[in-house]
Amino acid sequence: MARFTKENVPSFSAEVYQNKFLPEGAEEVNAIVTVTSTGGGTSGGVPLVSDASGVHSAGRVSASRAAVVIMVDCSGSMNYPEAKLRNAGEATAAAVDTLHDGVSFAVVAGTHKVREIYPGDGRLAVAGEETRSAAKTALRGLTAGGGTAISTWLRCADRLLATSEAPIKHGVLLTDGKNEHEEPVELRTALEECAGRFTCDARGVGTDWEVREVTSIASALLGTADIVADSEGLAEDFTRMMAEAMGKEVADVNLRLWTPQGAEIRYVKQVAPTVEDLSARRTDTGPRTGDYPTGSWGDESRDYHVCVRVPAASVGQEMLAARISLTRPQPDGTSPSLAQGLIKAVWTDDVAAGTTLNPQVAHYTGQAELARVIQQGLELRKSGDEDGATSKLGRAVQLASASGNEDTAKLLAKVVDVVDAAAGTVRLKARVTDADEMTLETRSTKTVRVKK
C-alpha cells in the first residue's frame, strides 16, 4: 500500500529577477518571481478504508490525498452530432482510468439541473479496479436532453468534494454550449462560492460555447481552460488533464507579500505558464501583508510579475520594497514559510543602470500585452472594426515573433495573413473558421518562458 510521506512533499524555492536600480524620484519597482516546486512525485493518493464496493458511506472521508469530480454536459445539444455524447462518455471513462488508486471521485451529468451518475446519493467512490469498472458501466448509460445551468453543476461538485478531507480537491468540467438556462449572476455567484474550495479545469467541445464563460470558470477556480474543437480528441485531452491533476501534491499555496511603511502592491500577475491577474484576490493577513492564492502544486515552475509602488527617494537611498513568501495554512492556524525572496530598490544617478529594463520583466510585460491585444483584436473583428482589428492583431504578431511564442504565432496565422512579422504588418483573412478564432481566443493567455 502506497503511503504519502514527507519525502513526497515538494520543496519550494523563489527566485527574484529585477533591476533594483531606479532613477531619482522613481516610484515603481517591477520584479519577476519564479516559484518552483520539486520532489513531490506524483503519488496522487493512498488507498482508503471503505466498504466492499469501494464506495464511501455518508459522512466525511479521510486519508485520501485527492478527490475529483467530473462534470459532463448532457444537455440536448450533446446529441448533435450523434458522436459527441459518446465521445464525451469515452473521454470521461479514460479520465477515470487515469485516477490513481485511492483517489476519491464522482461523475455527474449536467443539464439545467444536475444528476449524479456515479456513485450517487451524495457519495464519493474510491478509485480501484472495481469502482473504475462500475463508473464506466454507468457512463455507458449517459443520455442527453434539457438545457444548461452550470452553476448547479459546480455547486454539486462542491457538495461532493466537501465530504472529503483530501487536501487536493479538483473538478473537471466539459460543456458544448452556452449557459442559457440561468442568469449570468447565478454562475458568478457559484464561482465566488467555490473559489478557494476546489480547483477546476474547464473544456469547451465544438464551437457553440462561449469562450469567456469557460475561461471565467477556469480563472475563478485556478484551473486551465481549452477548446477541443473535434470531440474525437476528448479522450486524449481528458487523459492528459487528469494525469496532470494526479501530479498535484500540495494544495492552498499562497504568495504572501509584505511591504514596508509607505510602499504598496500595485498588482500581482501570474505570467507563466498563463497570464492571470491575481491582484483582486488579495486577502489581508496582517499589517502591510497580503496573500494571493496560487492553488495546488506538483513538480512545476510558475512565474509571477509583482509591481510595487514605493515612496520617491534621492540618489544613494536604498529600501526593501517587498518581501515575498510562499505559505500554506496549517490546521493549527499557522502559515509557515515554504520559500522567501526579496524585492529591493536603490536610487541612482547612473542613467544606464536606472533605465535598463530587466530581461525577465521586459519579456513578461510583452507576453501580458500579447494576450491583451489578441483579445482586443478579436473583439474588434467581431464588431466589424477591421482597421482596429488589423492594428491589434498586427501588434500581436509582432509580439509573438519577438518573444519566440511560436504556438501563438501559428494560431494568429490562421486569423491573419502575415506580411511582415517583425513590423507587425498583417491583413485580416477573409474567411476564418469558428474553431480557429475560438482556439486563438481561448489560448491567448498561454505564454512562453523567458530564456534565462
Stockholm file with secondary structure:
# STOCKHOLM 1.0

chainA/1-452         MARFTKENVPSFSAEVYQNKFLPEGAEEVNAIVTVTSTGGGTSGGVPLVSDASGVHSAGRVSASRAAVVIMVDCSGSMNYPEAKLRNAGEATAAAVDTLHDGVSFAVVAGTHKVREIYPGDGRLAVAGEETRSAAKTALRGLTAGGGTAISTWLRCADRLLATSEAPIKHGVLLTDGKNEHEEPVELRTALEECAGRFTCDARGVGTDWEVREVTSIASALLGTADIVADSEGLAEDFTRMMAEAMGKEVADVNLRLWTPQGAEIRYVKQVAPTVEDLSARRTDTGPRTGDYPTGSWGDESRDYHVCVRVPAASVGQEMLAARISLTRPQPDGTSPSLAQGLIKAVWTDDVAAGTTLNPQVAHYTGQAELARVIQQGLELRKSGDEDGATSKLGRAVQLASASGNEDTAKLLAKVVDVVDAAAGTVRLKARVTDADEMTLETRSTKTVRVKK
#=GR chainA/1-452 SS CCCCCGGGSCEEEEEEEECCEEETTCCEEEEEEEEEEESCTTCCCCCCCCCTTSBCCSSCBCSCSEEEEEEEECSGGGGSSTHHHHHHHHHHHHHHHHSCTTCEEEEEEESSSEEEEESCTTCCEECSHHHHHHHHHHHTTCCCCSCCCHHHHHHHHHHHHHTBCCSEEEEEEEESSCCTTSCHHHHHHHHHHHTTTCEEEEEEESSSSCHHHHHHHHHHTTCCEEEESSGGGHHHHHHHHHHHHHTCCEEEEEEEEECCTTCEEEEEEEEESBCEECGGGCEEEETTEEEEEEEEESSEEEEEEEEEECCCCCTTCEEEEEEEEEECCCTTSCCCEEEEEEEEEEEESCHHHHHCCCHHHHHHHHHHHHHHHHHHHHHHHHHTCHHHHHHHHHHHHHHHHHHTCHHHHHHHTTTEEEEETTTTEEEECSCCCHHHHHHHHHTTTBCCCCCC
#=GC SS_cons         CCCCCGGGSCEEEEEEEECCEEETTCCEEEEEEEEEEESCTTCCCCCCCCCTTSBCCSSCBCSCSEEEEEEEECSGGGGSSTHHHHHHHHHHHHHHHHSCTTCEEEEEEESSSEEEEESCTTCCEECSHHHHHHHHHHHTTCCCCSCCCHHHHHHHHHHHHHTBCCSEEEEEEEESSCCTTSCHHHHHHHHHHHTTTCEEEEEEESSSSCHHHHHHHHHHTTCCEEEESSGGGHHHHHHHHHHHHHTCCEEEEEEEEECCTTCEEEEEEEEESBCEECGGGCEEEETTEEEEEEEEESSEEEEEEEEEECCCCCTTCEEEEEEEEEECCCTTSCCCEEEEEEEEEEEESCHHHHHCCCHHHHHHHHHHHHHHHHHHHHHHHHHTCHHHHHHHHHHHHHHHHHHTCHHHHHHHTTTEEEEETTTTEEEECSCCCHHHHHHHHHTTTBCCCCCC
//
